[in-house]
Amino acid sequence: MSATGALPFELEALEAWLERAGIASAPVVVQRIGDGHSNLTYAVSAGGRSVVLRRPPPRPFPPGAYDVLREARILQALAGSDVPVPTVLGVAGEGEAMDVPFYIMEHLEGEVCTSTLPAGLDDAEQRRRVGEALVDALGALHAVDWRARGLEDLGRPDGFLKRQLTRLPRIIADADGSLPAEFAELRDELAGSMPESGPPALLHGDLRLGNVILTRQAPARIVGVLDWELAAIGDPLADLAYTLATYAAPGEPSHALTELSTATLADGFPNREELAARYARASGRDGSELPWYEALQLFKLGVLFEYSRRRGEDPYYADPRLVEDLLAAARGALSTERGC
């Protein structure tokens, strides 16, 4: 057994669990992959087989956070659907092999891209295909019959947008419940122009270029959608707006999330308007209020980044400009929504 870097679990215990589950035999080699700031992902090579492990970060963490069992359940529910997801091979509860739950999924051949695409996809035609594949994956997800797949208890769609504006900001409120002025102003503007939600759908919550696995060769397609920890039942336009708001576009000021998808600045990628129109044609949903939804998503990101900055546990969030840029982008989206 071996590992690259320090691990928050015992390799011997993982080896024994993999054998008991019939997934792979010892010895195992484990390596951290990805650079996310939430659930941890590891490549596991064991007995000639490659699989992927997902688990929460080391404790302590807030109750309900980093729920990998919920994530695994969603992947299992989507198996066989038109949404490309990896197959879950095994799920372990807390204490079975680690002090936290985890699950094992299949290893998918492909590439997770942020700043560049694989050489086999790096031309104008394939770049367009990649951008279109993002919204096509959303369209496929939002068409899933989530009730028939046993996910009706995943969330409460009624009042979805209102809860985004009233509950989430509480994590940065003062003791008397008041928000910092720049947050309060944006919240009030959003609340005053909130659209009416259409029929609810299963949402991913974080679908962007860095959360999908692409083929390495043409034709470009998504072989797997990853990172389902924020999935919910709610307004599908909020999901589309998140993808658009985190999609880097030439000539626009960047923010923390568009800096994670700078590949889309290259020639050939469809612009946001083209992506929104493609989604509207496929789904039949009216996207005229999308700027409002984009402002909502950027506001929420600003709240979450401010919360993480105050906690001070991850140096990534220390720079206050991260929050400032997100709020500026939210104000810009609201100006578009008002036609300014």
Secondary structure, DSSP 8 states (H G I E B T S, - for coil): -EEES--SS-HHHHHHHHHHTTS--S-EEEEEE---SSSEEEEEEETTEEEEEEE--SS---TT-S-HHHHHHHHHHHTTSSS----EEEEE-TTSSSSS-EEEEE---SB--SS---TBT-SHHHHHHHHHHHHHHHHHHHTS-TTTTT-TTS---TTHHHHHHHTGGGGG--TTS---HHHHHHHHHHHHT-----S-EEE-S--SGGGEEE-SBSS--EEEE---TT-EEE-HHHHHHHHHHTS--TTS---TTGGG-GGGGSTT---HHHHHHHHHHHH----TTHHHHHHHHHHHHHHHHHHHHHH---GGG--THHHHHHHHHHHHHHHHHTT-
